[in-house]
Amino acid sequence: MEVSELHQRQPTETENGIEVKPKGESARHYLALDGLRGIAILLVFFYHFGGGQHSSKLLIRTWSSLADTGWMGVDLFFVLSGFLITGILFDTAHKSHKVKNFYARRSLRIFPLYYGVLFAFLLLTPVLDLHWKAGHLLYFVYLSNMMPVFTPGLASPGHNMMVGHLWSLAVEEQFYLVWPFIVWWVKDRKKLLWVCFGIMVAAFLLRVILVSRGVGFGYIFPILPTRIDTLVCGGAAALLVRGPSPERLPIRTTLFLSGIGALAVLLIMRLSTFGNQVLATVGYTIFAIFFAGLVLCAQQGRGWIAPIGRLSFLRFFGRYSYGLYMYHGLLFVALVSFAHPIQRYVHSELLGGAILVGSALGITIAVAMLSYHYFEAPILKLKKRFA
């Protein structure tokens, strides 16, 4: 067995960037997973700020094509969440106060920033000239991912704000309401693995049925029943490493084969007119398996991903990933409006774009760090009461 990321001393755990004292298997800290979280947020950031560009310059088109693949950062987030949360749930299934402790800790981590932002927008409605409608209440109950179903065509409350990225937070929150009770009820590791497999197959078949009936991609990608397999795949990975011989898992072979499949899906999406249909059916399953393989390699200290995940700058982005994810979307419209003025000022499309992306990243980092240290962290100290 290769050296794993498991600290044998008494380390601190970084759970979404928050340090807590280790208490059992779930609290052990794997540095490379922090780095994977950093990769995930950078993928999403560059997808929004660098993708979708049309230019006569080859370098810009190439960069944009690479940035266009950043949507998969959300899938990596889903797998990481499934892996970490399932590990915590499985390891605490025997504890008497598991329900209270789990939901208290999740709420203290997620709700302050999420609702702080939403209520700030409410207070700033006259200043930002926002126009709220009944359908926008879905944001406040973590159902914004269901807007295509319940309120199709409903835009954000204002033209100068983007809140569409909150759909993934809604998916995860809905997952947290269902999955813990399944894990605590089943408890047996092998049975839970079969449950994971069954859910993955069911989600895949549901997507196939929806695509075959002509349901649009915009209705398929954001809802929990069609995306739960990615989260559960991460959960299955957490259960596998808790088996008797995790070092014998064929992780590298699985990673290699799924990597080829993921590359094929990306090429089909780029070169064909039915790329979204491929992604919406088999594609999401392939990427879930691929990212689960990455997580397992990082956790076991195998292959090339573990040393990459341990890089300090990636772990820095992983530490502030929640704030970076939240604020980059909220700042997107305002920051992108400076793109053309900057390009005209420097007389270069390429240099102007680079300045914009770099400035946007710097501003988002600054806002996320200030938010974390002066707003989130004081609240997060309460988590120690629910250890």
C-alpha positions in Angstrom: 0.0 0.0 0.0 1.3 3.4 -1.0 1.6 6.2 1.5 -1.8 7.8 1.9 -2.8 11.4 2.8 -3.9 10.1 6.2 -2.1 12.0 9.0 -1.0 9.6 11.7 -0.5 12.5 14.2 -3.4 14.5 15.5 -4.0 16.8 12.6 -6.8 19.3 12.1 -9.5 18.6 9.5 -10.4 21.0 6.8 -14.1 20.5 6.0 -14.9 23.1 3.3 -12.0 25.1 4.6 -13.0 24.9 8.3 -10.5 23.4 10.8 -11.9 21.1 13.4 -10.4 18.6 15.8 -10.2 15.1 14.5 -12.6 12.6 16.0 -12.4 9.2 14.3 -12.1 8.2 10.7 -14.2 11.0 9.2 -12.1 13.7 10.8 -8.8 12.6 9.3 -7.5 15.1 6.9 -6.5 14.4 3.3 -4.5 17.4 1.9 -4.9 16.3 -1.7 -8.7 16.6 -1.4 -8.4 20.2 -0.5 -6.4 20.6 -3.7 -9.1 18.9 -5.7 -11.7 21.3 -4.3 -9.4 24.1 -5.5 -9.3 22.6 -9.0 -13.1 22.4 -9.0 -13.6 26.1 -8.1 -11.0 27.2 -10.7 -12.7 25.1 -13.4 -16.0 26.8 -12.6 -14.5 30.3 -12.4 -12.7 30.0 -15.7 -15.8 28.5 -17.3 -17.8 31.7 -16.5 -15.1 34.2 -17.1 -13.2 32.6 -19.9 -15.6 30.4 -21.9 -17.9 31.1 -24.7 -15.7 33.6 -26.5 -15.7 34.0 -30.3 -12.5 35.6 -31.7 -10.4 35.6 -34.8 -7.3 34.9 -32.7 -6.4 31.3 -32.4 -5.0 31.7 -28.8 -8.2 33.2 -27.5 -10.3 30.5 -29.3 -8.1 27.8 -27.8 -8.3 29.2 -24.3 -12.1 29.6 -24.6 -12.5 26.0 -25.7 -10.6 24.8 -22.7 -12.5 27.1 -20.4 -15.8 25.8 -21.8 -15.0 22.4 -20.2 -15.1 24.1 -16.8 -18.7 23.1 -16.2 -17.3 19.8 -15.0 -16.0 21.5 -11.9 -19.5 21.3 -10.4 -19.5 17.5 -11.0 -16.1 17.3 -9.2 -17.7 19.3 -6.3 -20.6 16.8 -6.3 -18.3 13.8 -6.1 -16.2 15.4 -3.3 -19.3 16.3 -1.3 -20.7 12.7 -1.7 -17.3 11.3 -0.6 -16.8 13.5 2.4 -20.4 13.5 3.6 -21.0 9.8 3.2 -17.8 9.1 5.2 -19.0 11.3 8.0 -22.5 9.8 8.0 -21.2 6.2 7.9 -18.6 6.7 10.7 -21.2 8.4 13.0 -24.1 6.1 12.3 -23.7 4.6 15.8 -23.8 7.9 17.7 -26.9 8.9 19.6 -26.9 12.6 18.6 -26.0 12.1 15.0 -29.0 13.8 13.4 -28.7 16.9 15.5 -24.9 17.2 15.1 -24.9 16.6 11.4 -27.6 19.1 10.5 -26.3 21.7 13.0 -22.8 21.6 11.5 -24.1 21.6 8.0 -26.4 24.6 8.7 -23.6 26.5 10.4 -21.4 26.0 7.4 -23.9 26.6 4.6 -26.7 28.9 5.7 -24.9 32.0 7.0 -23.3 32.9 3.7 -26.1 31.7 1.5 -28.9 33.5 3.4 -26.6 36.5 4.2 -26.2 37.1 0.5 -30.0 36.6 -0.3 -31.1 39.0 2.5 -28.5 41.5 1.5 -30.0 41.6 -2.0 -33.4 42.1 -0.4 -32.2 45.1 1.6 -30.5 46.5 -1.5 -33.5 46.1 -3.8 -34.1 49.8 -4.2 -30.4 50.5 -4.8 -29.9 47.7 -7.4 -33.4 48.2 -8.9 -34.3 44.6 -8.3 -37.7 43.2 -9.2 -38.8 40.2 -7.1 -41.5 37.8 -8.2 -43.2 34.9 -6.4 -41.0 32.4 -8.2 -37.9 33.9 -6.6 -39.0 32.4 -3.3 -37.5 29.2 -4.6 -34.0 30.6 -3.9 -34.9 30.9 -0.2 -35.9 27.3 0.2 -33.1 25.7 -1.9 -35.3 24.9 -4.9 -33.8 27.2 -7.4 -32.7 24.2 -9.4 -36.4 23.4 -10.0 -37.1 26.8 -11.6 -37.1 25.3 -15.2 -39.9 23.0 -14.0 -41.9 25.3 -11.8 -41.2 28.7 -13.3 -39.8 28.3 -16.8 -38.4 31.5 -18.3 -38.2 33.3 -15.0 -35.2 35.6 -15.0 -33.1 36.7 -12.0 -34.4 39.6 -9.9 -32.1 42.1 -11.7 -30.3 42.5 -15.0 -27.0 43.2 -13.2 -26.9 40.1 -11.1 -26.4 36.4 -11.8 -27.8 33.9 -9.3 -28.2 30.9 -11.6 -25.1 29.2 -10.2 -27.0 28.6 -6.9 -28.7 25.6 -8.6 -25.8 23.3 -7.5 -26.1 24.4 -3.9 -29.8 23.5 -4.1 -29.0 20.1 -5.4 -26.5 19.4 -2.6 -28.9 20.7 0.1 -31.7 18.4 -1.2 -29.2 15.5 -1.1 -28.4 16.3 2.5 -32.1 16.0 3.4 -32.4 12.5 1.9 -29.0 10.7 1.9 -28.2 10.8 5.7 -31.3 8.8 6.6 -30.6 6.2 4.0 -27.0 5.7 5.3 -28.1 5.6 9.0 -31.0 3.2 8.2 -29.0 0.7 6.1 -25.7 1.1 8.1 -24.1 -2.1 6.5 -21.3 -1.1 4.2 -21.9 -3.7 1.5 -25.6 -3.1 1.4 -25.0 0.6 1.1 -22.7 -0.1 -1.9 -25.6 -1.9 -3.6 -27.9 1.0 -2.8 -25.4 3.4 -4.4 -25.2 1.2 -7.5 -29.0 1.0 -7.7 -29.4 4.8 -7.4 -26.7 5.3 -10.1 -28.5 3.0 -12.5 -31.9 4.5 -11.7 -30.6 8.0 -12.4 -29.0 7.0 -15.6 -32.1 5.2 -16.8 -34.2 8.3 -15.8 -32.0 10.5 -18.0 -32.2 8.1 -20.9 -36.0 8.1 -20.7 -36.2 11.9 -20.4 -33.9 12.4 -23.4 -35.8 9.8 -25.5 -39.0 11.7 -24.8 -37.5 15.0 -26.0 -37.0 16.7 -22.6 -34.6 19.5 -23.0 -31.1 19.5 -21.5 -32.0 22.6 -19.4 -34.6 20.5 -17.5 -32.3 17.5 -17.0 -29.0 18.8 -15.7 -30.1 20.8 -12.6 -32.5 18.5 -10.7 -31.5 16.0 -8.0 -33.2 12.9 -9.4 -31.1 13.1 -12.6 -27.9 14.2 -10.8 -27.9 12.2 -7.6 -25.7 9.5 -9.2 -22.7 11.9 -9.2 -23.1 12.5 -5.5 -23.8 8.9 -4.7 -20.7 7.8 -6.8 -18.6 9.9 -4.4 -20.4 8.2 -1.5 -19.6 4.8 -3.0 -15.9 5.8 -3.1 -16.1 6.6 0.6 -17.5 3.2 1.4 -15.0 1.4 -0.7 -12.0 2.9 1.1 -13.6 1.8 4.4 -13.4 -1.8 3.2 -10.9 -4.4 4.4 -8.4 -3.9 1.5 -8.7 -0.4 -0.1 -5.2 -0.7 -1.5 -6.4 -3.5 -3.8 -9.1 -1.4 -5.5 -8.4 -1.1 -9.3 -8.4 2.6 -9.0 -5.8 3.4 -11.7 -7.5 1.1 -14.3 -10.9 2.6 -13.5 -9.4 6.1 -13.8 -7.7 5.3 -17.1 -10.8 3.8 -18.7 -13.2 6.4 -17.4 -10.8 9.1 -18.5 -10.8 7.8 -22.0 -14.6 7.8 -21.9 -14.7 11.4 -20.5 -12.4 12.6 -23.3 -14.7 10.9 -25.9 -17.7 12.7 -24.4 -15.9 16.1 -24.6 -15.0 15.5 -28.2 -18.5 14.5 -29.1 -19.8 17.6 -27.4 -17.3 19.7 -29.4 -17.7 18.1 -32.8 -21.4 16.9 -33.0 -24.8 18.4 -32.7 -26.0 15.8 -30.2 -23.3 16.3 -27.6 -25.8 17.4 -24.9 -27.8 14.3 -25.4 -24.7 12.2 -24.9 -23.7 14.2 -21.8 -27.2 14.0 -20.4 -27.3 10.2 -20.6 -24.0 8.3 -20.3 -21.8 11.4 -20.0 -22.7 12.3 -16.4 -22.1 8.7 -15.3 -18.7 8.6 -16.9 -17.6 11.8 -15.4 -18.9 10.7 -12.0 -16.8 7.5 -12.2 -13.7 9.5 -13.4 -13.9 12.0 -10.6 -14.5 9.3 -8.1 -11.3 7.7 -9.3 -9.5 11.0 -8.9 -10.7 11.3 -5.4 -9.7 7.8 -4.5 -6.3 8.3 -6.0 -5.8 11.5 -4.0 -7.1 9.9 -0.8 -4.9 6.8 -1.2 -1.9 8.9 -2.3 -1.6 7.1 -5.6 -0.6 8.3 -9.0 -0.1 11.9 -10.3 -3.2 13.5 -8.8 -2.0 13.2 -5.1 1.1 15.5 -5.5 -0.9 17.9 -7.6 -3.7 18.0 -5.0 -1.1 18.8 -2.3 0.1 21.9 -4.0 -0.3 24.8 -1.6 -1.9 27.2 -4.1 -4.6 24.7 -5.0 -5.3 24.0 -1.3 -5.6 27.8 -0.9 -8.4 27.9 -3.4 -9.9 24.8 -1.8 -10.0 26.5 1.6 -12.1 29.4 0.3 -14.0 27.5 -2.4 -17.5 28.0 -1.0 -17.1 31.8 -0.9 -15.3 31.8 -4.2 -18.2 29.9 -5.8 -20.8 32.1 -4.2 -19.2 35.5 -5.0 -17.8 34.8 -8.4 -21.3 34.4 -9.8 -22.6 37.4 -8.0 -19.8 39.6 -9.3 -19.9 38.2 -12.8 -22.2 40.6 -14.6 -20.6 43.7 -13.1 -17.0 42.6 -13.8 -17.6 41.4 -17.3 -19.1 44.7 -18.3 -15.5 46.1 -18.1 -14.2 43.6 -20.7 -14.5 45.8 -23.8 -13.4 49.1 -22.2 -10.3 47.4 -20.9 -9.6 45.8 -24.3 -10.0 49.2 -26.0 -7.8 50.9 -23.5 -4.9 48.4 -23.9 -5.6 48.1 -27.7 -5.5 44.3 -27.4 -8.2 41.7 -27.2 -5.9 39.1 -25.7 -4.2 41.4 -23.1 -7.5 43.0 -22.2 -9.1 39.6 -21.7 -6.2 38.4 -19.5 -6.4 41.6 -17.4 -10.1 41.1 -16.9 -9.8 37.5 -15.9 -6.9 38.2 -13.6 -8.6 41.2 -12.0 -11.9 39.3 -11.6 -10.1 36.4 -9.9 -8.2 38.8 -7.5 -11.4 40.7 -6.6 -13.3 37.5 -6.0 -10.5 36.1 -3.8 -10.4 39.3 -1.8 -14.2 39.3 -1.2 -14.2 35.6 -0.3 -11.4 35.9 2.2 -13.0 39.0 3.9 -16.3 37.2 4.0 -14.8 34.0 5.5 -12.6 35.6 8.1 -15.0 38.4 9.3 -18.4 36.8 8.7 -18.3 33.1 8.3 -15.5 32.1 10.7 -17.0 33.6 13.9 -20.2 31.7 13.3 -18.3 28.5 12.4 -16.8 28.5 15.9 -20.2 27.2 17.1 -19.6 23.9 15.3 -17.5 22.7 18.1 -20.7 22.4 20.2 -21.9 19.7 17.8 -18.8 17.5 17.6 
